[in-house]
Amino acid sequence: SGKSNLVRFLCENTTALQHYLPDASRPTVLVAVDLYDLPSDNLDNLYRTILHAFYWVRERLAPPLAKIATEEDVKNLLRCGVMVSEHDCLRMNA
C-alpha cells in the first residue's frame, strides 16, 4: 500500500519530481499502470490496461496526444464490445 500511494502521489504531483528530472523545461506526465488486477496474463490485456491508463491522464497530456489517447481507448472498448457513452464518442470526434 505504501508503494502504491507513493507512485500515485508522484503521478498526480509531477512538480515533486522537477528537481530530479534532467530537463525540467519539458512537461512531464507520469502514467501509473496498475498491473495488480489484470484480468489475465496475456499481452492483449496488458496493452488494454496501459492504453486505459493513458486515457485516465489524457487531460494532462498535450491536446494532440489527449485526442489519440481518447480515440484509441474508445476504439479498444468498442472492439471489446464494451458500452461506450455518447459523451465519449463525441469527445473522440472533437
KOLGU-4560 file (N, C-alpha, C; in nm, 3 decimals, padded with zeros to 5 digits):
<recs>
<n_xx: 00.083 n_yy: -00.120 n_zz: 00.000 ca_xx: 00.000 ca_yy: 00.000 ca_zz: 00.000 c_xx: 00.086 c_yy: 00.125 c_zz: 00.000 mol: A seq: 1 type: SER>
<n_xx: 00.195 n_yy: 00.127 n_zz: 00.073 ca_xx: 00.281 ca_yy: 00.245 ca_zz: 00.078 c_xx: 00.343 c_yy: 00.278 c_zz: -00.056 mol: A seq: 2 type: GLY>
<n_xx: 00.388 n_yy: 00.174 n_zz: -00.129 ca_xx: 00.447 ca_yy: 00.197 ca_zz: -00.261 c_xx: 00.343 c_yy: 00.250 c_zz: -00.358 mol: A seq: 3 type: LYS>
<n_xx: 00.225 n_yy: 00.195 n_zz: -00.354 ca_xx: 00.118 ca_yy: 00.240 ca_zz: -00.444 c_xx: 00.082 c_yy: 00.385 c_zz: -00.416 mol: A seq: 4 type: SER>
<n_xx: 00.076 n_yy: 00.421 n_zz: -00.289 ca_xx: 00.044 ca_yy: 00.560 ca_zz: -00.254 c_xx: 00.152 c_yy: 00.655 c_zz: -00.303 mol: A seq: 5 type: ASN>
<n_xx: 00.279 n_yy: 00.614 n_zz: -00.290 ca_xx: 00.390 ca_yy: 00.698 ca_zz: -00.337 c_xx: 00.383 c_yy: 00.715 c_zz: -00.488 mol: A seq: 6 type: LEU>
<n_xx: 00.362 n_yy: 00.606 n_zz: -00.560 ca_xx: 00.354 ca_yy: 00.614 ca_zz: -00.706 c_xx: 00.237 c_yy: 00.702 c_zz: -00.747 mol: A seq: 7 type: VAL>
<n_xx: 00.122 n_yy: 00.683 n_zz: -00.685 ca_xx: 00.004 ca_yy: 00.765 ca_zz: -00.717 c_xx: 00.033 c_yy: 00.913 c_zz: -00.689 mol: A seq: 8 type: ARG>
<n_xx: 00.097 n_yy: 00.943 n_zz: -00.575 ca_xx: 00.131 ca_yy: 01.081 ca_zz: -00.542 c_xx: 00.223 c_yy: 01.141 c_zz: -00.649 mol: A seq: 9 type: PHE>
<n_xx: 00.326 n_yy: 01.069 n_zz: -00.688 ca_xx: 00.420 ca_yy: 01.120 ca_zz: -00.788 c_xx: 00.354 c_yy: 01.140 c_zz: -00.923 mol: A seq: 10 type: LEU>
<n_xx: 00.263 n_yy: 01.052 n_zz: -00.959 ca_xx: 00.192 ca_yy: 01.066 ca_zz: -01.086 c_xx: 00.099 c_yy: 01.186 c_zz: -01.086 mol: A seq: 11 type: CYS>
<n_xx: 00.040 n_yy: 01.216 n_zz: -00.973 ca_xx: -00.055 ca_yy: 01.326 ca_zz: -00.965 c_xx: 00.013 c_yy: 01.459 c_zz: -00.932 mol: A seq: 12 type: GLU>
<n_xx: 00.136 n_yy: 01.455 n_zz: -00.882 ca_xx: 00.208 ca_yy: 01.577 ca_zz: -00.842 c_xx: 00.348 c_yy: 01.577 c_zz: -00.902 mol: A seq: 13 type: ASN>
<n_xx: 00.354 n_yy: 01.590 n_zz: -01.034 ca_xx: 00.484 ca_yy: 01.580 ca_zz: -01.100 c_xx: 00.578 c_yy: 01.694 c_zz: -01.062 mol: A seq: 14 type: THR>
<n_xx: 00.526 n_yy: 01.801 n_zz: -01.004 ca_xx: 00.615 ca_yy: 01.909 ca_zz: -00.960 c_xx: 00.710 c_yy: 01.860 c_zz: -00.851 mol: A seq: 15 type: THR>
<n_xx: 00.670 n_yy: 01.756 n_zz: -00.779 ca_xx: 00.758 ca_yy: 01.700 ca_zz: -00.676 c_xx: 00.883 c_yy: 01.638 c_zz: -00.737 mol: A seq: 16 type: ALA>
<n_xx: 00.878 n_yy: 01.604 n_zz: -00.865 ca_xx: 00.992 ca_yy: 01.540 ca_zz: -00.932 c_xx: 01.078 c_yy: 01.638 c_zz: -01.012 mol: A seq: 17 type: LEU>
<n_xx: 01.032 n_yy: 01.760 n_zz: -01.031 ca_xx: 01.101 ca_yy: 01.853 ca_zz: -01.120 c_xx: 01.250 c_yy: 01.867 c_zz: -01.089 mol: A seq: 18 type: GLN>
<n_xx: 01.285 n_yy: 01.867 n_zz: -00.964 ca_xx: 01.425 ca_yy: 01.883 ca_zz: -00.925 c_xx: 01.510 c_yy: 01.765 c_zz: -00.974 mol: A seq: 19 type: HIS>
<n_xx: 01.450 n_yy: 01.649 n_zz: -00.986 ca_xx: 01.523 ca_yy: 01.528 ca_zz: -01.022 c_xx: 01.522 c_yy: 01.497 c_zz: -01.172 mol: A seq: 20 type: TYR>
<n_xx: 01.440 n_yy: 01.567 n_zz: -01.247 ca_xx: 01.431 ca_yy: 01.540 ca_zz: -01.391 c_xx: 01.542 c_yy: 01.613 c_zz: -01.466 mol: A seq: 21 type: LEU>
<n_xx: 01.602 n_yy: 01.549 n_zz: -01.567 ca_xx: 01.714 ca_yy: 01.610 ca_zz: -01.637 c_xx: 01.679 c_yy: 01.738 c_zz: -01.712 mol: A seq: 22 type: PRO>
<n_xx: 01.563 n_yy: 01.743 n_zz: -01.774 ca_xx: 01.522 ca_yy: 01.861 ca_zz: -01.849 c_xx: 01.390 c_yy: 01.912 c_zz: -01.795 mol: A seq: 23 type: ASP>
<n_xx: 01.398 n_yy: 01.995 n_zz: -01.692 ca_xx: 01.278 ca_yy: 02.041 ca_zz: -01.622 c_xx: 01.194 c_yy: 02.135 c_zz: -01.709 mol: A seq: 24 type: ALA>
<n_xx: 01.248 n_yy: 02.183 n_zz: -01.820 ca_xx: 01.172 ca_yy: 02.275 ca_zz: -01.904 c_xx: 01.066 c_yy: 02.201 c_zz: -01.987 mol: A seq: 25 type: SER>
<n_xx: 01.084 n_yy: 02.070 n_zz: -02.006 ca_xx: 00.986 ca_yy: 01.992 ca_zz: -02.080 c_xx: 00.878 c_yy: 01.941 c_zz: -01.986 mol: A seq: 26 type: ARG>
<n_xx: 00.752 n_yy: 01.950 n_zz: -02.029 ca_xx: 00.644 ca_yy: 01.899 ca_zz: -01.943 c_xx: 00.655 c_yy: 01.747 c_zz: -01.927 mol: A seq: 27 type: PRO>
<n_xx: 00.623 n_yy: 01.701 n_zz: -01.808 ca_xx: 00.633 ca_yy: 01.559 ca_zz: -01.778 c_xx: 00.498 c_yy: 01.508 c_zz: -01.728 mol: A seq: 28 type: THR>
<n_xx: 00.456 n_yy: 01.396 n_zz: -01.781 ca_xx: 00.334 ca_yy: 01.331 ca_zz: -01.734 c_xx: 00.371 c_yy: 01.187 c_zz: -01.702 mol: A seq: 29 type: VAL>
<n_xx: 00.350 n_yy: 01.149 n_zz: -01.578 ca_xx: 00.372 ca_yy: 01.010 ca_zz: -01.539 c_xx: 00.239 c_yy: 00.936 c_zz: -01.549 mol: A seq: 30 type: LEU>
<n_xx: 00.245 n_yy: 00.814 n_zz: -01.597 ca_xx: 00.124 ca_yy: 00.735 ca_zz: -01.615 c_xx: 00.136 c_yy: 00.610 c_zz: -01.529 mol: A seq: 31 type: VAL>
<n_xx: 00.052 n_yy: 00.600 n_zz: -01.428 ca_xx: 00.052 ca_yy: 00.482 ca_zz: -01.341 c_xx: -00.030 c_yy: 00.372 c_zz: -01.407 mol: A seq: 32 type: ALA>
<n_xx: 00.029 n_yy: 00.256 n_zz: -01.415 ca_xx: -00.039 ca_yy: 00.141 ca_zz: -01.473 c_xx: -00.052 c_yy: 00.035 c_zz: -01.364 mol: A seq: 33 type: VAL>
<n_xx: -00.176 n_yy: 00.007 n_zz: -01.324 ca_xx: -00.200 ca_yy: -00.090 ca_zz: -01.217 c_xx: -00.202 c_yy: -00.230 c_zz: -01.276 mol: A seq: 34 type: ASP>
<n_xx: -00.097 n_yy: -00.305 n_zz: -01.251 ca_xx: -00.085 ca_yy: -00.440 ca_zz: -01.305 c_xx: -00.133 c_yy: -00.546 c_zz: -01.207 mol: A seq: 35 type: LEU>
<n_xx: -00.177 n_yy: -00.502 n_zz: -01.091 ca_xx: -00.216 ca_yy: -00.596 ca_zz: -00.987 c_xx: -00.340 c_yy: -00.677 c_zz: -01.023 mol: A seq: 36 type: TYR>
<n_xx: -00.439 n_yy: -00.611 n_zz: -01.083 ca_xx: -00.567 ca_yy: -00.677 ca_zz: -01.111 c_xx: -00.591 c_yy: -00.705 c_zz: -01.259 mol: A seq: 37 type: ASP>
<n_xx: -00.487 n_yy: -00.744 n_zz: -01.331 ca_xx: -00.508 ca_yy: -00.779 ca_zz: -01.471 c_xx: -00.604 c_yy: -00.896 c_zz: -01.481 mol: A seq: 38 type: LEU>
<n_xx: -00.700 n_yy: -00.891 n_zz: -01.574 ca_xx: -00.796 ca_yy: -01.000 ca_zz: -01.586 c_xx: -00.731 c_yy: -01.132 c_zz: -01.626 mol: A seq: 39 type: PRO>
<n_xx: -00.621 n_yy: -01.126 n_zz: -01.699 ca_xx: -00.547 ca_yy: -01.246 ca_zz: -01.735 c_xx: -00.404 c_yy: -01.206 c_zz: -01.768 mol: A seq: 40 type: SER>
<n_xx: -00.319 n_yy: -01.303 n_zz: -01.792 ca_xx: -00.178 ca_yy: -01.272 ca_zz: -01.814 c_xx: -00.139 c_yy: -01.277 c_zz: -01.961 mol: A seq: 41 type: ASP>
<n_xx: -00.227 n_yy: -01.225 n_zz: -02.049 ca_xx: -00.189 ca_yy: -01.220 ca_zz: -02.189 c_xx: -00.157 c_yy: -01.077 c_zz: -02.231 mol: A seq: 42 type: ASN>
<n_xx: -00.088 n_yy: -01.064 n_zz: -02.343 ca_xx: -00.043 ca_yy: -00.932 ca_zz: -02.389 c_xx: -00.158 c_yy: -00.839 c_zz: -02.426 mol: A seq: 43 type: LEU>
<n_xx: -00.269 n_yy: -00.894 n_zz: -02.474 ca_xx: -00.384 ca_yy: -00.810 ca_zz: -02.508 c_xx: -00.435 c_yy: -00.735 c_zz: -02.386 mol: A seq: 44 type: ASP>
<n_xx: -00.448 n_yy: -00.804 n_zz: -02.274 ca_xx: -00.496 ca_yy: -00.737 ca_zz: -02.152 c_xx: -00.394 c_yy: -00.636 c_zz: -02.100 mol: A seq: 45 type: ASN>
<n_xx: -00.266 n_yy: -00.666 n_zz: -02.112 ca_xx: -00.164 ca_yy: -00.570 ca_zz: -02.072 c_xx: -00.173 c_yy: -00.445 c_zz: -02.158 mol: A seq: 46 type: LEU>
<n_xx: -00.186 n_yy: -00.462 n_zz: -02.289 ca_xx: -00.199 ca_yy: -00.349 ca_zz: -02.381 c_xx: -00.321 c_yy: -00.265 c_zz: -02.345 mol: A seq: 47 type: TYR>
<n_xx: -00.436 n_yy: -00.331 n_zz: -02.325 ca_xx: -00.559 ca_yy: -00.258 ca_zz: -02.292 c_xx: -00.545 c_yy: -00.182 c_zz: -02.160 mol: A seq: 48 type: ARG>
<n_xx: -00.477 n_yy: -00.241 n_zz: -02.063 ca_xx: -00.458 ca_yy: -00.177 ca_zz: -01.933 c_xx: -00.370 c_yy: -00.052 c_zz: -01.948 mol: A seq: 49 type: THR>
<n_xx: -00.264 n_yy: -00.063 n_zz: -02.024 ca_xx: -00.175 ca_yy: 00.053 ca_zz: -02.047 c_xx: -00.250 c_yy: 00.161 c_zz: -02.125 mol: A seq: 50 type: ILE>
<n_xx: -00.322 n_yy: 00.121 n_zz: -02.228 ca_xx: -00.400 ca_yy: 00.215 ca_zz: -02.308 c_xx: -00.501 c_yy: 00.289 c_zz: -02.221 mol: A seq: 51 type: LEU>
<n_xx: -00.569 n_yy: 00.217 n_zz: -02.135 ca_xx: -00.669 ca_yy: 00.280 ca_zz: -02.048 c_xx: -00.603 c_yy: 00.373 c_zz: -01.945 mol: A seq: 52 type: HIS>
<n_xx: -00.483 n_yy: 00.340 n_zz: -01.901 ca_xx: -00.411 ca_yy: 00.428 ca_zz: -01.807 c_xx: -00.382 c_yy: 00.562 c_zz: -01.874 mol: A seq: 53 type: ALA>
<n_xx: -00.345 n_yy: 00.561 n_zz: -02.003 ca_xx: -00.323 ca_yy: 00.687 ca_zz: -02.075 c_xx: -00.454 c_yy: 00.764 c_zz: -02.089 mol: A seq: 54 type: PHE>
<n_xx: -00.564 n_yy: 00.693 n_zz: -02.108 ca_xx: -00.694 ca_yy: 00.759 ca_zz: -02.116 c_xx: -00.724 c_yy: 00.835 c_zz: -01.987 mol: A seq: 55 type: TYR>
<n_xx: -00.693 n_yy: 00.775 n_zz: -01.873 ca_xx: -00.723 ca_yy: 00.839 ca_zz: -01.745 c_xx: -00.642 c_yy: 00.966 c_zz: -01.720 mol: A seq: 56 type: TRP>
<n_xx: -00.525 n_yy: 00.981 n_zz: -01.783 ca_xx: -00.444 ca_yy: 01.102 ca_zz: -01.763 c_xx: -00.449 c_yy: 01.194 c_zz: -01.884 mol: A seq: 57 type: VAL>
<n_xx: -00.542 n_yy: 01.170 n_zz: -01.975 ca_xx: -00.547 ca_yy: 01.244 ca_zz: -02.100 c_xx: -00.555 c_yy: 01.395 c_zz: -02.081 mol: A seq: 58 type: ARG>
<n_xx: -00.616 n_yy: 01.440 n_zz: -01.973 ca_xx: -00.629 ca_yy: 01.584 ca_zz: -01.951 c_xx: -00.496 c_yy: 01.650 c_zz: -01.918 mol: A seq: 59 type: GLU>
<n_xx: -00.396 n_yy: 01.571 n_zz: -01.880 ca_xx: -00.263 ca_yy: 01.625 ca_zz: -01.851 c_xx: -00.170 c_yy: 01.615 c_zz: -01.972 mol: A seq: 60 type: ARG>
<n_xx: -00.218 n_yy: 01.553 n_zz: -02.079 ca_xx: -00.137 ca_yy: 01.539 ca_zz: -02.200 c_xx: -00.158 c_yy: 01.658 c_zz: -02.292 mol: A seq: 61 type: LEU>
<n_xx: -00.063 n_yy: 01.678 n_zz: -02.382 ca_xx: -00.080 ca_yy: 01.781 ca_zz: -02.486 c_xx: -00.205 c_yy: 01.744 c_zz: -02.567 mol: A seq: 62 type: ALA>
<n_xx: -00.280 n_yy: 01.845 n_zz: -02.615 ca_xx: -00.406 ca_yy: 01.817 ca_zz: -02.685 c_xx: -00.397 c_yy: 01.710 c_zz: -02.795 mol: A seq: 63 type: PRO>
<n_xx: -00.294 n_yy: 01.709 n_zz: -02.882 ca_xx: -00.292 ca_yy: 01.603 ca_zz: -02.984 c_xx: -00.278 c_yy: 01.463 c_zz: -02.922 mol: A seq: 64 type: PRO>
<n_xx: -00.199 n_yy: 01.450 n_zz: -02.817 ca_xx: -00.183 ca_yy: 01.321 ca_zz: -02.751 c_xx: -00.309 c_yy: 01.281 c_zz: -02.675 mol: A seq: 65 type: LEU>
<n_xx: -00.376 n_yy: 01.380 n_zz: -02.615 ca_xx: -00.501 ca_yy: 01.352 ca_zz: -02.544 c_xx: -00.606 c_yy: 01.298 c_zz: -02.640 mol: A seq: 66 type: ALA>
<n_xx: -00.611 n_yy: 01.356 n_zz: -02.759 ca_xx: -00.707 ca_yy: 01.310 ca_zz: -02.860 c_xx: -00.676 c_yy: 01.166 c_zz: -02.900 mol: A seq: 67 type: LYS>
<n_xx: -00.549 n_yy: 01.135 n_zz: -02.921 ca_xx: -00.510 ca_yy: 00.998 ca_zz: -02.958 c_xx: -00.545 c_yy: 00.901 c_zz: -02.845 mol: A seq: 68 type: ILE>
<n_xx: -00.515 n_yy: 00.939 n_zz: -02.721 ca_xx: -00.544 ca_yy: 00.851 ca_zz: -02.606 c_xx: -00.694 c_yy: 00.822 c_zz: -02.598 mol: A seq: 69 type: ALA>
<n_xx: -00.776 n_yy: 00.924 n_zz: -02.621 ca_xx: -00.921 ca_yy: 00.905 ca_zz: -02.617 c_xx: -00.968 c_yy: 00.817 c_zz: -02.732 mol: A seq: 70 type: THR>
<n_xx: -00.923 n_yy: 00.848 n_zz: -02.852 ca_xx: -00.965 ca_yy: 00.771 ca_zz: -02.969 c_xx: -00.928 c_yy: 00.623 c_zz: -02.956 mol: A seq: 71 type: GLU>
<n_xx: -00.804 n_yy: 00.598 n_zz: -02.917 ca_xx: -00.758 ca_yy: 00.459 ca_zz: -02.908 c_xx: -00.830 c_yy: 00.383 c_zz: -02.798 mol: A seq: 72 type: GLU>
<n_xx: -00.858 n_yy: 00.450 n_zz: -02.685 ca_xx: -00.928 ca_yy: 00.382 ca_zz: -02.576 c_xx: -01.072 c_yy: 00.350 c_zz: -02.618 mol: A seq: 73 type: ASP>
<n_xx: -01.139 n_yy: 00.445 n_zz: -02.681 ca_xx: -01.277 ca_yy: 00.421 ca_zz: -02.724 c_xx: -01.281 c_yy: 00.312 c_zz: -02.830 mol: A seq: 74 type: VAL>
<n_xx: -01.186 n_yy: 00.315 n_zz: -02.926 ca_xx: -01.181 ca_yy: 00.209 ca_zz: -03.028 c_xx: -01.161 c_yy: 00.072 c_zz: -02.964 mol: A seq: 75 type: LYS>
<n_xx: -01.074 n_yy: 00.069 n_zz: -02.865 ca_xx: -01.049 ca_yy: -00.058 ca_zz: -02.795 c_xx: -01.174 c_yy: -00.107 c_zz: -02.723 mol: A seq: 76 type: ASN>
<n_xx: -01.244 n_yy: -00.016 n_zz: -02.656 ca_xx: -01.366 ca_yy: -00.054 ca_zz: -02.585 c_xx: -01.471 c_yy: -00.106 c_zz: -02.683 mol: A seq: 77 type: LEU>
<n_xx: -01.485 n_yy: -00.039 n_zz: -02.797 ca_xx: -01.581 ca_yy: -00.083 ca_zz: -02.898 c_xx: -01.542 c_yy: -00.220 c_zz: -02.953 mol: A seq: 78 type: LEU>
<n_xx: -01.413 n_yy: -00.241 n_zz: -02.974 ca_xx: -01.364 ca_yy: -00.369 ca_zz: -03.025 c_xx: -01.394 c_yy: -00.482 c_zz: -02.926 mol: A seq: 79 type: ARG>
<n_xx: -01.390 n_yy: -00.448 n_zz: -02.797 ca_xx: -01.416 ca_yy: -00.548 ca_zz: -02.693 c_xx: -01.564 c_yy: -00.564 c_zz: -02.663 mol: A seq: 80 type: CYS>
<n_xx: -01.648 n_yy: -00.481 n_zz: -02.726 ca_xx: -01.791 ca_yy: -00.491 ca_zz: -02.704 c_xx: -01.838 c_yy: -00.422 c_zz: -02.577 mol: A seq: 81 type: GLY>
<n_xx: -01.756 n_yy: -00.332 n_zz: -02.524 ca_xx: -01.794 ca_yy: -00.258 ca_zz: -02.403 c_xx: -01.879 c_yy: -00.139 c_zz: -02.444 mol: A seq: 82 type: VAL>
<n_xx: -01.983 n_yy: -00.111 n_zz: -02.366 ca_xx: -02.069 ca_yy: 00.004 ca_zz: -02.395 c_xx: -01.989 c_yy: 00.132 c_zz: -02.376 mol: A seq: 83 type: MET>
<n_xx: -01.998 n_yy: 00.220 n_zz: -02.473 ca_xx: -01.929 ca_yy: 00.348 ca_zz: -02.468 c_xx: -02.035 c_yy: 00.456 c_zz: -02.469 mol: A seq: 84 type: VAL>
<n_xx: -02.020 n_yy: 00.553 n_zz: -02.380 ca_xx: -02.121 ca_yy: 00.658 ca_zz: -02.372 c_xx: -02.113 c_yy: 00.750 c_zz: -02.493 mol: A seq: 85 type: SER>
<n_xx: -02.224 n_yy: 00.814 n_zz: -02.522 ca_xx: -02.229 ca_yy: 00.910 ca_zz: -02.633 c_xx: -02.129 c_yy: 01.022 c_zz: -02.606 mol: A seq: 86 type: GLU>
<n_xx: -02.113 n_yy: 01.061 n_zz: -02.482 ca_xx: -02.020 ca_yy: 01.167 ca_zz: -02.445 c_xx: -01.878 c_yy: 01.132 c_zz: -02.487 mol: A seq: 87 type: HIS>
<n_xx: -01.837 n_yy: 01.008 n_zz: -02.463 ca_xx: -01.703 ca_yy: 00.965 ca_zz: -02.502 c_xx: -01.686 c_yy: 00.967 c_zz: -02.653 mol: A seq: 88 type: ASP>
<n_xx: -01.789 n_yy: 00.926 n_zz: -02.724 ca_xx: -01.780 ca_yy: 00.925 ca_zz: -02.870 c_xx: -01.774 c_yy: 01.068 c_zz: -02.925 mol: A seq: 89 type: CYS>
<n_xx: -01.850 n_yy: 01.159 n_zz: -02.865 ca_xx: -01.844 ca_yy: 01.298 ca_zz: -02.909 c_xx: -01.706 c_yy: 01.356 c_zz: -02.881 mol: A seq: 90 type: LEU>
<n_xx: -01.649 n_yy: 01.325 n_zz: -02.765 ca_xx: -01.517 ca_yy: 01.374 ca_zz: -02.730 c_xx: -01.414 c_yy: 01.319 c_zz: -02.828 mol: A seq: 91 type: ARG>
<n_xx: -01.431 n_yy: 01.196 n_zz: -02.870 ca_xx: -01.339 ca_yy: 01.133 ca_zz: -02.964 c_xx: -01.343 c_yy: 01.205 c_zz: -03.099 mol: A seq: 92 type: MET>
<n_xx: -01.460 n_yy: 01.252 n_zz: -03.140 ca_xx: -01.474 ca_yy: 01.317 ca_zz: -03.271 c_xx: -01.445 c_yy: 01.465 c_zz: -03.266 mol: A seq: 93 type: ASN>
<n_xx: -01.421 n_yy: 01.520 n_zz: -03.149 ca_xx: -01.397 ca_yy: 01.665 ca_zz: -03.137 c_xx: -01.263 c_yy: 01.703 c_zz: -03.198 mol: A seq: 94 type: ALA>
</recs>
